């Protein structure tokens, strides 16, 4: 029993270190790495950690909950329960928040068009991204970009 626990712990630590290395150091990645680490400390199913890693490594892929469940090797209903227990959010909400965080970072850190950003973060159109972005942040993407560039110039 103890060796099984030790093996699981060693695997969890190794996977956390690998995920931290792959995450690139952004706030979102660091937050997700902490969620993953917390999941492992609580001996929550590691299948969710695998899904988080894949989603982070393929931000433009248009995942569905069914896709994520398949990656986890679980039924859709089981996966939703596992995911909510691990992260405190539904898979849809978590995925939407990560996409919008990536979009916000691209709006501030690049000159990419809204249509290009939509494609990069897994939205089917700039309209779909714009609507979700405004609902999440309370401001349209163009206004967010404009306000962020003003803030950066004033800080310099």
C-alpha positions as CSV (number, residue, x, y, z in Angstrom):
1,X,0.0,0.0,0.0
2,X,2.7,2.5,1.0
3,X,4.7,1.8,-2.2
4,X,1.6,2.3,-4.3
5,X,1.1,5.7,-2.6
6,X,4.8,6.5,-3.0
7,X,4.6,5.6,-6.7
8,X,1.6,7.8,-7.2
9,X,3.2,10.7,-5.4
10,X,6.4,10.4,-7.4
11,X,4.4,10.3,-10.6
12,X,2.4,13.4,-9.5
13,X,5.5,15.4,-8.6
14,X,7.1,14.4,-11.9
15,X,4.1,15.4,-13.9
16,X,3.8,18.7,-12.1
17,X,7.4,19.5,-12.8
18,X,6.9,18.6,-16.5
19,X,3.8,20.7,-16.7
20,X,5.5,23.6,-15.1
21,X,8.3,23.4,-17.6
22,X,5.9,23.2,-20.6
23,X,3.6,26.0,-19.3
24,X,5.9,28.8,-20.4
25,X,5.4,30.7,-17.1
26,X,2.3,32.7,-17.8
27,X,-0.1,33.6,-15.0
28,X,-2.7,31.2,-16.4
29,X,-0.3,28.4,-16.8
30,X,1.1,28.9,-13.3
31,X,-2.5,29.0,-11.9
32,X,-3.3,25.8,-13.7
33,X,-0.1,24.2,-12.5
34,X,-1.1,25.0,-9.0
35,X,-4.6,23.5,-9.6
36,X,-2.9,20.4,-11.0
37,X,-0.5,20.2,-8.0
38,X,-3.5,20.6,-5.6
39,X,-5.4,17.9,-7.4
40,X,-2.5,15.5,-7.0
41,X,-2.1,16.4,-3.4
42,X,-5.7,15.5,-2.9
43,X,-5.3,12.3,-4.9
44,X,-7.9,13.4,-7.4
45,X,-8.0,11.6,-10.7
46,X,-4.9,12.5,-12.8
47,X,-6.9,12.2,-16.0
48,X,-8.0,15.8,-15.5
49,X,-4.3,16.9,-15.3
50,X,-3.7,15.2,-18.7
51,X,-6.6,17.2,-20.2
52,X,-5.3,20.5,-18.8
53,X,-1.9,19.8,-20.3
54,X,-3.3,19.0,-23.8
55,X,-5.6,22.0,-23.8
56,X,-2.6,24.3,-22.9
57,X,-0.4,22.8,-25.6
58,X,-3.1,23.2,-28.3
59,X,-4.8,26.5,-27.7
60,X,-6.3,26.9,-31.2
61,X,-7.9,23.5,-31.2
62,X,-11.7,23.7,-30.8
63,X,-12.3,21.2,-28.0
64,X,-15.7,20.0,-27.0
65,X,-16.5,18.5,-23.7
66,X,-16.8,15.2,-25.5
67,X,-13.3,15.6,-26.9
68,X,-12.0,16.4,-23.4
69,X,-13.8,13.4,-21.9
70,X,-12.2,11.2,-24.6
71,X,-8.8,12.5,-23.8
72,X,-9.4,11.6,-20.1
73,X,-10.7,8.2,-21.0
74,X,-14.0,8.8,-19.3
75,X,-17.6,9.2,-20.3
76,X,-18.8,12.7,-20.7
77,X,-20.8,12.7,-17.5
78,X,-18.0,11.2,-15.5
79,X,-15.5,13.6,-16.9
80,X,-17.7,16.6,-16.0
81,X,-17.9,15.4,-12.4
82,X,-14.2,14.7,-12.2
83,X,-13.3,18.1,-13.7
84,X,-15.6,20.0,-11.5
85,X,-14.3,18.2,-8.4
86,X,-10.7,19.1,-9.5
87,X,-11.1,22.7,-10.6
88,X,-14.3,23.9,-9.1
89,X,-15.6,24.8,-12.6
90,X,-17.4,23.1,-15.4
91,X,-15.2,22.1,-18.3
92,X,-17.0,24.6,-20.6
93,X,-16.5,27.5,-18.2
94,X,-12.8,26.6,-17.6
95,X,-12.1,26.3,-21.3
96,X,-13.9,29.5,-22.1
97,X,-12.0,31.4,-19.4
98,X,-8.6,30.0,-20.6
99,X,-9.4,31.0,-24.2
100,X,-10.5,34.5,-23.2
101,X,-7.3,34.9,-21.1
102,X,-5.2,33.9,-24.0
103,X,-7.2,36.3,-26.3
104,X,-6.6,39.2,-23.8
105,X,-2.9,38.5,-23.7
106,X,-2.7,38.5,-27.5
107,X,-4.7,41.7,-27.7
108,X,-2.2,43.4,-25.4
109,X,1.0,41.7,-26.6
110,X,0.5,41.5,-30.4
111,X,-0.8,43.3,-33.4
112,X,-2.8,40.3,-34.5
113,X,-6.3,41.1,-35.9
114,X,-9.3,40.1,-33.9
115,X,-10.1,37.5,-36.5
116,X,-6.6,36.1,-36.2
117,X,-6.8,36.0,-32.4
118,X,-10.2,34.2,-32.6
119,X,-8.6,31.5,-34.8
120,X,-5.6,31.2,-32.5
121,X,-7.7,30.7,-29.3
122,X,-10.3,28.3,-30.8
123,X,-13.2,30.6,-31.7
124,X,-15.0,30.1,-35.0
125,X,-15.2,33.8,-35.7
126,X,-14.2,37.2,-34.5
127,X,-17.9,37.9,-33.7
128,X,-18.1,34.9,-31.4
129,X,-14.9,35.9,-29.7
130,X,-16.0,39.5,-29.4
131,X,-19.3,38.6,-27.8
132,X,-17.7,36.2,-25.3
133,X,-15.0,38.6,-24.5
134,X,-17.4,41.5,-23.8
135,X,-19.5,39.2,-21.6
136,X,-16.4,38.0,-19.7
137,X,-14.5,41.3,-19.3
138,X,-17.3,43.9,-19.7
139,X,-15.6,45.6,-22.5
140,X,-15.2,45.0,-26.3
141,X,-11.8,43.5,-27.4
142,X,-10.9,46.7,-29.4
143,X,-11.5,48.9,-26.3
144,X,-9.6,46.5,-24.1
145,X,-6.6,46.7,-26.5
146,X,-6.9,50.5,-26.6
147,X,-7.1,50.8,-22.8
148,X,-4.2,48.4,-22.3
149,X,-2.0,50.3,-24.7
150,X,-2.8,53.6,-23.0
151,X,-2.0,52.0,-19.6
152,X,1.3,50.7,-20.9
153,X,2.3,54.0,-22.4
154,X,1.5,55.9,-19.2
155,X,3.5,53.4,-17.1
156,X,6.6,53.9,-19.3
